[in-house]
Amino acid sequence: MSTQPHDGLSRILLVGTQVLHRDMRWIQLARHGFTFVPVAKRHCTLDTDSTADIQAIIYQVGTRTTDTLAFLETVANRQSDLCIILVGQNQKPDTVAQFLRKGAFDYVNWPCSLSRLTDSLISGLNNRQTFLEVRNLSGDLATANQSLAHERDTLKQFNQRLAGLNQLTQALARSLKPEDVVQALFTGVPSLTGAELIGLVRTTPEQVWTWSKAGHQERENTLKAQLLGRLGRSPQRITSGATTLRLVGARSIPLMRSEDAIPAHPQQEAHAMHDIPLAIGPHAIGVLHVQRDKSQPFTEDEQQLLATIGTSLSLTLRNADAHQDLHNMALRDPLTGVFNRRALDEPLRRELKAGLRYGAPACLMILDLDYFKTVNDRLGHTAGDLVLRDLASLMTDTVRDVDTVGRYGGEEFAIILPHTSIEQAQPLAERLRSLIETHAFDVEDGTVRLTASIGIAEVCNPAIASVEDWVNAADTALYDAKAQGRNRVVVHAPIPLAPVQAATLCVAA
């Protein structure tokens, strides 16, 4: 006899007639660990408690093949792991083959020997056990494959974010201006995190930038108000625009807690938000605010990614500030803050070139304080420095944004006026002279009143062919103003060429 089933106890559903149920062979098989649950064909169901734990079915085949096929299909749809053994009279090989294709394990001609029935049951149950083990292994393998696929997707996503982070940090490192740094930030962060709204606030200097995916100014203004609240500033000072830079003060103040700032706009409740503190060592320098749809909360990995971006951003902004400081030191007069003499060379060459090539008007004013030496002699150089700083601020506030103010040396200043004729420059010079004359310059021991002499030279002048010529012409006019009694404006008058000289030049040309 064949080996017993591995579990030693098997519940068998016996589906057939009363004659089949009374057969003594079922009692004999019970000694081998089989338990039989008899069920009449017309009452056969797999949904009762008595049939819940069955492992095999012995089904008596009747005269109608379709009934057996329908039963096999029902069992297959509900319990595909059951071992089904058919018993009945001799059938055609094609019919038996059809039963086996539908899910039956064996067909036993009835009546049969006890050994034949036992072998069929044991083989079928062992086959079922093997099937279950294979199915479980397949399930485990499918789960493992899913886990592997998930890990692969996670790794791919991580590598993509790592590559994006590398690109962003490189873009930040290449930026030498705060505005360029922020532009690189607003380009890189949305692609890495899906951010829809970004804000950046700095404490030193106090600056606010915002960006939104759709250029939504209302949302940006709301965020600006919050960020300004973090600085203790009023929202009335905000500006519109996606990447607008706003200087909100000159002194440094600590960041307020977010809960102490201006309350959030009601629409912001529909978004997931994350704040990244910016710091250099123990010193807080600002906050990076990132916001997106609430259905996509920031994961721990994304928060760590943003923290890394915040660290890189802090260092980059510090480097940009240092570069800007060095640039300013190279081009700015350290005492007055206006351009130094070296920095004036480029706008002088630019306007001279435009004047010579296209006839574009431009004027150069050179201003010198009258009797300034007496201030240094009577009050000291500290008072003289205060006067020069005050004078630089007065000139900067008086001229246009397109004009260039620079210190040419000592108490002498130069003002470059692009797109300005002599007729336009002279009233401006007179206004500036009058403002200086009536201005009280604050010094430590009170105030000082001074006057200034101004010389003007226009670039469209036959005698001017170089920057040196232009400067000399304005300087000559200044010398004439001094010679005529000071506290006045003098325009450089070009020396007309003699007829013979003019003819000679024409021939030479």
NULO-880844 format. One record per residue (C-alpha): residue number from 1; x negated, y, z negated. Coordinates in steps of 0.001 Angstrom, whole numbers. Example, Ala and Ser with C-alpha at 12.3 -4.5 7.8 and 13.67 -1.06 7.14 Angstrom:
! residues 2
+-----+---------+---------+---------+
|   i |    east |   north |      up |
+-----+---------+---------+---------+
|   1 |  -12300 |   -4500 |   -7800 |
|   2 |  -13670 |   -1060 |   -7140 |
+-----+---------+---------+---------+
END
This chain:
! residues 509
+-----+---------+---------+---------+
|   i |    east |   north |      up |
+-----+---------+---------+---------+
|   1 |       0 |       0 |       0 |
|   2 |   -1159 |    3494 |     707 |
|   3 |   -2514 |    5872 |   -1915 |
|   4 |      25 |    7613 |   -4119 |
|   5 |     760 |   11309 |   -3616 |
|   6 |   -1793 |   13472 |   -5402 |
|   7 |     711 |   15025 |   -7836 |
|   8 |    2182 |   11658 |   -8857 |
|   9 |    5720 |   13103 |   -9075 |
|  10 |    7815 |   14110 |   -6061 |
|  11 |   11453 |   15200 |   -5797 |
|  12 |   13078 |   13858 |   -2646 |
|  13 |   16395 |   15092 |   -1245 |
|  14 |   18328 |   12122 |     103 |
|  15 |   20847 |   13274 |    2714 |
|  16 |   23170 |   10558 |    4009 |
|  17 |   26202 |    8395 |    3465 |
|  18 |   27191 |    6544 |     292 |
|  19 |   25850 |    3346 |    1857 |
|  20 |   22445 |    4916 |    2168 |
|  21 |   22584 |    6258 |   -1394 |
|  22 |   23326 |    2798 |   -2848 |
|  23 |   20365 |    1144 |   -1188 |
|  24 |   18148 |    -567 |   -3790 |
|  25 |   14984 |     615 |   -2136 |
|  26 |   15311 |    4077 |   -3793 |
|  27 |   15278 |    2440 |   -7224 |
|  28 |   12175 |     491 |   -6294 |
|  29 |   10440 |    3662 |   -5005 |
|  30 |   11114 |    5419 |   -8291 |
|  31 |    8356 |    3275 |   -9832 |
|  32 |    5874 |    5068 |   -7510 |
|  33 |    6708 |    8527 |   -8843 |
|  34 |    9572 |    9479 |   -6557 |
|  35 |   12762 |   11117 |   -7808 |
|  36 |   15700 |   11059 |   -5442 |
|  37 |   18505 |   13633 |   -5357 |
|  38 |   21405 |   12208 |   -3289 |
|  39 |   23493 |   14655 |   -1255 |
|  40 |   26280 |   13911 |    1197 |
|  41 |   25696 |   15257 |    4696 |
|  42 |   28724 |   17511 |    4713 |
|  43 |   27666 |   19042 |    1370 |
|  44 |   23978 |   19411 |    2201 |
|  45 |   22526 |   22811 |    1284 |
|  46 |   19141 |   24037 |     184 |
|  47 |   20512 |   26892 |   -1940 |
|  48 |   21536 |   24979 |   -5108 |
|  49 |   19538 |   24650 |   -8308 |
|  50 |   19352 |   20878 |   -7936 |
|  51 |   17438 |   21184 |   -4658 |
|  52 |   15170 |   24074 |   -5649 |
|  53 |   12022 |   22026 |   -6301 |
|  54 |   12293 |   19376 |   -3620 |
|  55 |    9192 |   18453 |   -1653 |
|  56 |   10638 |   16181 |     969 |
|  57 |   13914 |   15301 |    2674 |
|  58 |   15056 |   11912 |    3866 |
|  59 |   17804 |   12522 |    6377 |
|  60 |   20095 |    9894 |    7798 |
|  61 |   20475 |   10394 |   11545 |
|  62 |   23970 |    9955 |   12868 |
|  63 |   25333 |    9347 |   16282 |
|  64 |   25165 |   12984 |   17387 |
|  65 |   21686 |   14164 |   18166 |
|  66 |   22763 |   17823 |   18035 |
|  67 |   23643 |   17530 |   14320 |
|  68 |   20134 |   16352 |   13502 |
|  69 |   18532 |   19055 |   15605 |
|  70 |   20674 |   21719 |   13935 |
|  71 |   19681 |   20429 |   10474 |
|  72 |   15992 |   20472 |   11398 |
|  73 |   16302 |   24047 |   12650 |
|  74 |   18091 |   25125 |    9440 |
|  75 |   15394 |   23593 |    7264 |
|  76 |   12651 |   25120 |    9381 |
|  77 |   14194 |   28591 |    9001 |
|  78 |   14516 |   28271 |    5211 |
|  79 |   11866 |   25873 |    3978 |
|  80 |    9271 |   25322 |    6674 |
|  81 |    6887 |   23594 |    4256 |
|  82 |    9183 |   20614 |    3461 |
|  83 |    8306 |   17110 |    4601 |
|  84 |   11272 |   15753 |    6615 |
|  85 |   11608 |   12039 |    7302 |
|  86 |   14443 |   10820 |    9508 |
|  87 |   15973 |    7385 |    9052 |
|  88 |   18418 |    5758 |   11412 |
|  89 |   18961 |    3261 |   14132 |
|  90 |   16654 |    2884 |   17086 |
|  91 |   16448 |    6027 |   19244 |
|  92 |   15032 |    6635 |   22646 |
|  93 |   11396 |    7752 |   22604 |
|  94 |   12367 |   11093 |   24166 |
|  95 |   14890 |   11740 |   21406 |
|  96 |   12375 |   10829 |   18683 |
|  97 |    9819 |   13122 |   20316 |
|  98 |   12396 |   15916 |   20327 |
|  99 |   12983 |   15398 |   16573 |
| 100 |    9262 |   15531 |   15871 |
| 101 |    8850 |   18739 |   17886 |
| 102 |   11632 |   20308 |   15789 |
| 103 |    9750 |   19670 |   12562 |
| 104 |   10361 |   16095 |   11474 |
| 105 |    7288 |   14319 |   10117 |
| 106 |    8387 |   10755 |   10899 |
| 107 |   11245 |    8680 |   12238 |
| 108 |   11878 |    5374 |   10443 |
| 109 |   14138 |    2759 |   11964 |
| 110 |   16716 |    1729 |    9385 |
| 111 |   16804 |    -639 |    7700 |
| 112 |   13110 |    -896 |    7092 |
| 113 |   10657 |   -2515 |    4720 |
| 114 |    9808 |    -888 |    1410 |
| 115 |    6162 |    -589 |    2414 |
| 116 |    7054 |    1219 |    5644 |
| 117 |    9181 |    3745 |    3792 |
| 118 |    6560 |    4191 |    1063 |
| 119 |    3752 |    4772 |    3560 |
| 120 |    5855 |    7327 |    5414 |
| 121 |    6694 |    9240 |    2215 |
| 122 |    3124 |    9247 |     899 |
| 123 |    1649 |   10251 |    4262 |
| 124 |    4240 |   12978 |    4726 |
| 125 |    3714 |   14418 |    1244 |
| 126 |     -51 |   14341 |    1627 |
| 127 |     330 |   16057 |    4976 |
| 128 |    2579 |   18657 |    3319 |
| 129 |     -36 |   19262 |     618 |
| 130 |   -2704 |   19738 |    3250 |
| 131 |    -425 |   22149 |    5112 |
| 132 |     185 |   24174 |    1954 |
| 133 |   -3536 |   24349 |    1198 |
| 134 |   -4301 |   25462 |    4737 |
| 135 |   -1502 |   28031 |    4580 |
| 136 |   -2798 |   29377 |    1280 |
| 137 |   -6294 |   29530 |    2701 |
| 138 |   -4937 |   31332 |    5735 |
| 139 |   -3132 |   33749 |    3459 |
| 140 |   -6298 |   34312 |    1446 |
| 141 |   -8229 |   34791 |    4660 |
| 142 |   -5642 |   37265 |    5951 |
| 143 |   -5811 |   39174 |    2657 |
| 144 |   -9600 |   39168 |    2821 |
| 145 |   -9475 |   40383 |    6432 |
| 146 |   -7077 |   43167 |    5438 |
| 147 |   -9342 |   44146 |    2571 |
| 148 |  -12332 |   44055 |    4894 |
| 149 |  -10503 |   46150 |    7473 |
| 150 |   -9556 |   48644 |    4766 |
| 151 |  -13144 |   48806 |    3554 |
| 152 |  -14299 |   49212 |    7148 |
| 153 |  -11823 |   52059 |    7691 |
| 154 |  -12866 |   53619 |    4397 |
| 155 |  -16524 |   53353 |    5368 |
| 156 |  -15781 |   54827 |    8799 |
| 157 |  -13889 |   57705 |    7201 |
| 158 |  -16718 |   58211 |    4720 |
| 159 |  -19293 |   58294 |    7517 |
| 160 |  -17161 |   60782 |    9474 |
| 161 |  -16882 |   63013 |    6411 |
| 162 |  -20585 |   62647 |    5737 |
| 163 |  -21364 |   63677 |    9312 |
| 164 |  -18941 |   66606 |    9041 |
| 165 |  -20456 |   67630 |    5713 |
| 166 |  -23922 |   67503 |    7254 |
| 167 |  -22787 |   69678 |   10162 |
| 168 |  -21161 |   72145 |    7774 |
| 169 |  -24186 |   72407 |    5481 |
| 170 |  -26422 |   72942 |    8514 |
| 171 |  -24086 |   75653 |    9819 |
| 172 |  -24104 |   77298 |    6400 |
| 173 |  -27883 |   77103 |    6180 |
| 174 |  -28248 |   78780 |    9601 |
| 175 |  -26082 |   81727 |    8525 |
| 176 |  -28008 |   84745 |    7280 |
| 177 |  -25015 |   87044 |    6658 |
| 178 |  -22196 |   86465 |    4139 |
| 179 |  -19644 |   87023 |    6906 |
| 180 |  -21294 |   84317 |    9036 |
| 181 |  -21406 |   81978 |    6039 |
| 182 |  -17686 |   82398 |    5440 |
| 183 |  -16908 |   81937 |    9142 |
| 184 |  -18813 |   78630 |    9140 |
| 185 |  -16948 |   77630 |    5978 |
| 186 |  -13531 |   78380 |    7471 |
| 187 |  -14463 |   76381 |   10576 |
| 188 |  -15766 |   73297 |    8798 |
| 189 |  -13521 |   72792 |    5749 |
| 190 |  -10194 |   72370 |    7656 |
| 191 |  -11639 |   69606 |    9839 |
| 192 |  -12974 |   67788 |    6759 |
| 193 |   -9949 |   68115 |    4476 |
| 194 |   -6999 |   69146 |    6624 |
| 195 |   -6795 |   72434 |    4720 |
| 196 |   -4101 |   74874 |    5834 |
| 197 |   -5024 |   77845 |    3617 |
| 198 |   -8448 |   78803 |    2255 |
| 199 |   -9521 |   81642 |       8 |
| 200 |  -12912 |   82718 |   -1287 |
| 201 |  -13553 |   85252 |   -4031 |
| 202 |  -16983 |   86463 |   -5197 |
| 203 |  -17871 |   88380 |   -8323 |
| 204 |  -21231 |   89859 |   -7295 |
| 205 |  -20575 |   91669 |   -5044 |
| 206 |  -16816 |   91595 |   -5476 |
| 207 |  -15447 |   90267 |   -2194 |
| 208 |  -12358 |   88415 |   -1013 |
| 209 |  -11905 |   86410 |    2194 |
| 210 |   -8870 |   84397 |    3347 |
| 211 |   -8006 |   82062 |    6241 |
| 212 |   -4854 |   80239 |    7282 |
| 213 |   -4329 |   77591 |    9930 |
| 214 |   -1501 |   79400 |   11680 |
| 215 |   -2690 |   82929 |   10910 |
| 216 |     160 |   83282 |    8416 |
| 217 |    -467 |   86733 |    6969 |
| 218 |    2240 |   86531 |    4306 |
| 219 |     651 |   83449 |    2794 |
| 220 |   -2796 |   85019 |    3102 |
| 221 |   -1664 |   88193 |    1367 |
| 222 |    -139 |   86155 |   -1439 |
| 223 |   -3400 |   84287 |   -1859 |
| 224 |   -5392 |   87533 |   -1716 |
| 225 |   -3229 |   88887 |   -4517 |
| 226 |   -4024 |   85822 |   -6614 |
| 227 |   -7728 |   86020 |   -5918 |
| 228 |   -7801 |   89722 |   -6676 |
| 229 |   -5987 |   88861 |   -9881 |
| 230 |   -8863 |   86551 |  -10748 |
| 231 |  -11093 |   89623 |  -10489 |
| 232 |   -8700 |   91725 |  -12517 |
| 233 |   -7858 |   93808 |   -9470 |
| 234 |   -4540 |   95050 |   -8141 |
| 235 |   -3018 |   93459 |   -5020 |
| 236 |   -2437 |   96905 |   -3541 |
| 237 |   -6074 |   96925 |   -2481 |
| 238 |   -5817 |   93846 |    -258 |
| 239 |   -6119 |   93977 |    3511 |
| 240 |   -4436 |   91858 |    6182 |
| 241 |   -6145 |   89597 |    8654 |
| 242 |   -7320 |   86031 |    8687 |
| 243 |  -10977 |   86615 |    7974 |
| 244 |  -10913 |   90101 |    6594 |
| 245 |  -13760 |   91044 |    4276 |
| 246 |  -12699 |   93281 |    1472 |
| 247 |  -15126 |   94976 |    -872 |
| 248 |  -13152 |   95539 |   -4040 |
| 249 |  -15745 |   97198 |   -6224 |
| 250 |  -19360 |   97759 |   -6958 |
| 251 |  -19721 |   96327 |  -10437 |
| 252 |  -19549 |   92722 |  -11534 |
| 253 |  -16736 |   91463 |  -13740 |
| 254 |  -16131 |   87878 |  -14885 |
| 255 |  -13507 |   85784 |  -13172 |
| 256 |  -10235 |   85588 |  -15042 |
| 257 |   -8544 |   82253 |  -15650 |
| 258 |   -6114 |   81334 |  -12913 |
| 259 |   -3201 |   81316 |  -15357 |
| 260 |   -4012 |   84903 |  -16311 |
| 261 |   -4043 |   86100 |  -12694 |
| 262 |   -1077 |   87134 |  -10611 |
| 263 |    1611 |   84395 |  -10565 |
| 264 |    1739 |   82144 |   -7557 |
| 265 |    4148 |   82775 |   -4726 |
| 266 |    7169 |   80395 |   -4887 |
| 267 |    6225 |   78890 |   -1524 |
| 268 |    2921 |   77754 |   -2954 |
| 269 |    4697 |   75128 |   -5039 |
| 270 |    5155 |   73156 |   -1822 |
| 271 |    1414 |   72762 |   -1403 |
| 272 |   -1377 |   70820 |   -3054 |
| 273 |   -4084 |   73186 |   -4306 |
| 274 |   -7626 |   72726 |   -5513 |
| 275 |  -10066 |   75297 |   -6938 |
| 276 |  -13818 |   74775 |   -6660 |
| 277 |  -15907 |   76937 |   -9016 |
| 278 |  -18990 |   78491 |   -7444 |
| 279 |  -22037 |   78923 |   -9630 |
| 280 |  -25777 |   79472 |   -9585 |
| 281 |  -27055 |   77619 |  -12609 |
| 282 |  -24932 |   78667 |  -15601 |
| 283 |  -23672 |   81832 |  -13877 |
| 284 |  -20246 |   81775 |  -12203 |
| 285 |  -20268 |   83686 |   -8911 |
| 286 |  -16829 |   82937 |   -7502 |
| 287 |  -14093 |   80439 |   -6639 |
| 288 |  -13272 |   78527 |   -3450 |
| 289 |   -9525 |   77855 |   -3133 |
| 290 |   -8259 |   75145 |    -746 |
| 291 |   -4608 |   74400 |     -80 |
| 292 |   -2598 |   71989 |    2086 |
| 293 |     761 |   70182 |    2303 |
| 294 |    1810 |   68512 |    -946 |
| 295 |    2395 |   65199 |     820 |
| 296 |   -1369 |   64900 |    1121 |
| 297 |   -2807 |   65406 |   -2385 |
| 298 |   -6560 |   65765 |   -2644 |
| 299 |   -8176 |   62436 |   -3441 |
| 300 |  -11095 |   62032 |   -5821 |
| 301 |  -13405 |   61577 |   -2832 |
| 302 |  -12128 |   64807 |   -1264 |
| 303 |  -12531 |   66659 |   -4548 |
| 304 |  -16112 |   65412 |   -4749 |
| 305 |  -16630 |   66470 |   -1133 |
| 306 |  -15325 |   69964 |   -1908 |
| 307 |  -17560 |   70128 |   -4984 |
| 308 |  -20563 |   69375 |   -2763 |
| 309 |  -19441 |   72064 |    -321 |
| 310 |  -19096 |   74475 |   -3237 |
| 311 |  -22669 |   73808 |   -4344 |
| 312 |  -24008 |   74321 |    -819 |
| 313 |  -21871 |   77443 |    -397 |
| 314 |  -23187 |   78967 |   -3627 |
| 315 |  -26805 |   78468 |   -2604 |
| 316 |  -26160 |   79715 |     940 |
| 317 |  -24443 |   82896 |    -262 |
| 318 |  -27330 |   83559 |   -2613 |
| 319 |  -29822 |   83097 |     226 |
| 320 |  -27725 |   85331 |    2512 |
| 321 |  -27689 |   88020 |    -157 |
| 322 |  -31463 |   87716 |    -590 |
| 323 |  -31966 |   87976 |    3181 |
| 324 |  -29685 |   91003 |    3315 |
| 325 |  -31608 |   92601 |     468 |
| 326 |  -34893 |   92063 |    2302 |
| 327 |  -33362 |   93443 |    5492 |
| 328 |  -32100 |   96480 |    3656 |
| 329 |  -35466 |   96983 |    2028 |
| 330 |  -37097 |   97005 |    5449 |
| 331 |  -34626 |   99473 |    7005 |
| 332 |  -33368 |  101553 |    4103 |
| 333 |  -34972 |  104383 |    2198 |
| 334 |  -35256 |  103073 |   -1361 |
| 335 |  -34459 |  106476 |   -2928 |
| 336 |  -31434 |  107631 |    -939 |
| 337 |  -30089 |  104389 |     577 |
| 338 |  -29888 |  105862 |    4099 |
| 339 |  -31961 |  104502 |    6986 |
| 340 |  -35702 |  105034 |    6862 |
| 341 |  -37782 |  106483 |    9671 |
| 342 |  -38555 |  103084 |   11123 |
| 343 |  -34865 |  102195 |   11332 |
| 344 |  -34130 |  105362 |   13317 |
| 345 |  -36314 |  104251 |   16229 |
| 346 |  -33814 |  101770 |   17650 |
| 347 |  -30743 |  104098 |   17836 |
| 348 |  -32974 |  106888 |   19180 |
| 349 |  -34213 |  104654 |   22006 |
| 350 |  -30690 |  103386 |   22694 |
| 351 |  -29129 |  106839 |   23006 |
| 352 |  -32101 |  108197 |   25012 |
| 353 |  -31805 |  105340 |   27487 |
| 354 |  -28059 |  105903 |   27878 |
| 355 |  -28626 |  109615 |   28377 |
| 356 |  -31378 |  109244 |   30965 |
| 357 |  -29672 |  106472 |   32925 |
| 358 |  -25993 |  107365 |   32702 |
| 359 |  -25984 |  110977 |   31540 |
| 360 |  -24245 |  109991 |   28296 |
| 361 |  -24341 |  112911 |   25859 |
| 362 |  -26041 |  112539 |   22479 |
| 363 |  -27554 |  114934 |   19982 |
| 364 |  -30232 |  114716 |   17314 |
| 365 |  -30063 |  116912 |   14210 |
| 366 |  -33037 |  117356 |   11914 |
| 367 |  -32164 |  118910 |    8544 |
| 368 |  -34586 |  120291 |    5988 |
| 369 |  -33799 |  121721 |    2558 |
| 370 |  -35009 |  125297 |    2126 |
| 371 |  -37532 |  125899 |    -668 |
| 372 |  -37128 |  122369 |   -1952 |
| 373 |  -40683 |  122464 |   -3328 |
| 374 |  -39535 |  124921 |   -5976 |
| 375 |  -37157 |  122272 |   -7377 |
| 376 |  -40011 |  119807 |   -7864 |
| 377 |  -42266 |  122517 |   -9251 |
| 378 |  -39733 |  123962 |  -11727 |
| 379 |  -37620 |  120919 |  -12677 |
| 380 |  -39848 |  117971 |  -11829 |
| 381 |  -39729 |  115190 |   -9284 |
| 382 |  -36925 |  113376 |  -11115 |
| 383 |  -34633 |  116329 |  -10470 |
| 384 |  -35846 |  116444 |   -6878 |
| 385 |  -34949 |  112761 |   -6441 |
| 386 |  -31440 |  113400 |   -7787 |
| 387 |  -31005 |  116245 |   -5298 |
| 388 |  -32124 |  114076 |   -2372 |
| 389 |  -29767 |  111246 |   -3321 |
| 390 |  -26878 |  113687 |   -3661 |
| 391 |  -27732 |  115262 |    -314 |
| 392 |  -27814 |  111836 |    1401 |
| 393 |  -24329 |  111025 |      32 |
| 394 |  -23027 |  114426 |    1180 |
| 395 |  -24300 |  113890 |    4715 |
| 396 |  -23012 |  110314 |    4912 |
| 397 |  -19544 |  111395 |    3788 |
| 398 |  -19483 |  114288 |    6291 |
| 399 |  -20535 |  112594 |    9538 |
| 400 |  -18654 |  109904 |   11482 |
| 401 |  -19021 |  106138 |   11034 |
| 402 |  -20712 |  105900 |   14447 |
| 403 |  -23357 |  108461 |   13473 |
| 404 |  -26685 |  107416 |   11973 |
| 405 |  -28179 |  109187 |    8951 |
| 406 |  -31816 |  108625 |    8054 |
| 407 |  -34552 |  110116 |    5934 |
| 408 |  -37325 |  111303 |    8196 |
| 409 |  -39741 |  112211 |    5442 |
| 410 |  -39790 |  114213 |    2185 |
| 411 |  -36731 |  116483 |    2155 |
| 412 |  -36275 |  116130 |    5914 |
| 413 |  -33352 |  114108 |    7280 |
| 414 |  -32286 |  113116 |   10801 |
| 415 |  -28741 |  112558 |   12063 |
| 416 |  -28145 |  110835 |   15423 |
| 417 |  -24822 |  111739 |   17054 |
| 418 |  -23909 |  109397 |   19963 |
| 419 |  -21399 |  110524 |   22621 |
| 420 |  -21706 |  114083 |   21330 |
| 421 |  -22453 |  117214 |   23343 |
| 422 |  -24190 |  120319 |   22021 |
| 423 |  -20803 |  122050 |   21924 |
| 424 |  -19491 |  119316 |   19619 |
| 425 |  -22631 |  118950 |   17509 |
| 426 |  -23056 |  122612 |   16646 |
| 427 |  -19752 |  122983 |   14678 |
| 428 |  -20566 |  119795 |   12752 |
| 429 |  -24011 |  121157 |   11877 |
| 430 |  -22496 |  124453 |   10745 |
| 431 |  -19976 |  122631 |    8574 |
| 432 |  -22717 |  120545 |    7009 |
| 433 |  -24880 |  123615 |    6404 |
| 434 |  -21958 |  125393 |    4718 |
| 435 |  -21184 |  122366 |    2518 |
| 436 |  -24796 |  122256 |    1334 |
| 437 |  -24830 |  125976 |     644 |
| 438 |  -21747 |  125757 |   -1576 |
| 439 |  -22578 |  122430 |   -3202 |
| 440 |  -23819 |  122224 |   -6780 |
| 441 |  -26480 |  119526 |   -6998 |
| 442 |  -26399 |  117838 |  -10381 |
| 443 |  -29699 |  117415 |  -12224 |
| 444 |  -30479 |  116477 |  -15801 |
| 445 |  -30506 |  120037 |  -17101 |
| 446 |  -27550 |  121381 |  -15099 |
| 447 |  -27039 |  122124 |  -11425 |
| 448 |  -29137 |  123404 |   -8551 |
| 449 |  -27985 |  125323 |   -5488 |
| 450 |  -29905 |  125058 |   -2233 |
| 451 |  -29574 |  125817 |    1452 |
| 452 |  -30658 |  123911 |    4517 |
| 453 |  -32011 |  124666 |    7973 |
| 454 |  -30897 |  122508 |   10876 |
| 455 |  -32336 |  122050 |   14360 |
| 456 |  -30349 |  120375 |   17164 |
| 457 |  -31554 |  118928 |   20465 |
| 458 |  -29429 |  117323 |   23183 |
| 459 |  -30755 |  114267 |   24996 |
| 460 |  -29623 |  115586 |   28430 |
| 461 |  -32486 |  117999 |   28701 |
| 462 |  -34986 |  118261 |   31583 |
| 463 |  -37793 |  118612 |   29058 |
| 464 |  -36914 |  115331 |   27271 |
| 465 |  -38226 |  112100 |   28756 |
| 466 |  -39099 |  110118 |   25617 |
| 467 |  -38084 |  109683 |   22003 |
| 468 |  -41095 |  111752 |   20998 |
| 469 |  -39909 |  114566 |   23259 |
| 470 |  -36430 |  114406 |   21760 |
| 471 |  -37703 |  114488 |   18179 |
| 472 |  -40138 |  117311 |   18981 |
| 473 |  -37331 |  119339 |   20555 |
| 474 |  -35124 |  119002 |   17444 |
| 475 |  -38117 |  119704 |   15242 |
| 476 |  -38917 |  122825 |   17239 |
| 477 |  -35343 |  124050 |   16773 |
| 478 |  -35688 |  123395 |   13035 |
| 479 |  -38944 |  125405 |   12983 |
| 480 |  -37131 |  128240 |   14741 |
| 481 |  -34364 |  128127 |   12111 |
| 482 |  -36966 |  128427 |    9389 |
| 483 |  -38678 |  131295 |   11219 |
| 484 |  -35394 |  133142 |   11645 |
| 485 |  -34731 |  133247 |    7923 |
| 486 |  -33587 |  129711 |    6987 |
| 487 |  -30041 |  128596 |    6085 |
| 488 |  -28991 |  128457 |    9696 |
| 489 |  -28441 |  126159 |   12680 |
| 490 |  -30580 |  126546 |   15785 |
| 491 |  -30037 |  124703 |   19062 |
| 492 |  -33079 |  123798 |   21138 |
| 493 |  -33068 |  125779 |   24354 |
| 494 |  -34681 |  123964 |   27294 |
| 495 |  -37427 |  125954 |   29093 |
| 496 |  -36335 |  126439 |   32730 |
| 497 |  -38840 |  125350 |   35307 |
| 498 |  -40426 |  127945 |   37573 |
| 499 |  -39389 |  127737 |   41243 |
| 500 |  -42844 |  126691 |   42415 |
| 501 |  -43027 |  124032 |   39722 |
| 502 |  -39598 |  122785 |   40620 |
| 503 |  -40565 |  122541 |   44286 |
| 504 |  -43704 |  120692 |   43401 |
| 505 |  -41758 |  118207 |   41336 |
| 506 |  -39280 |  117677 |   44138 |
| 507 |  -42098 |  116961 |   46589 |
| 508 |  -43728 |  114640 |   44101 |
| 509 |  -40482 |  112803 |   43525 |
+-----+---------+---------+---------+
END
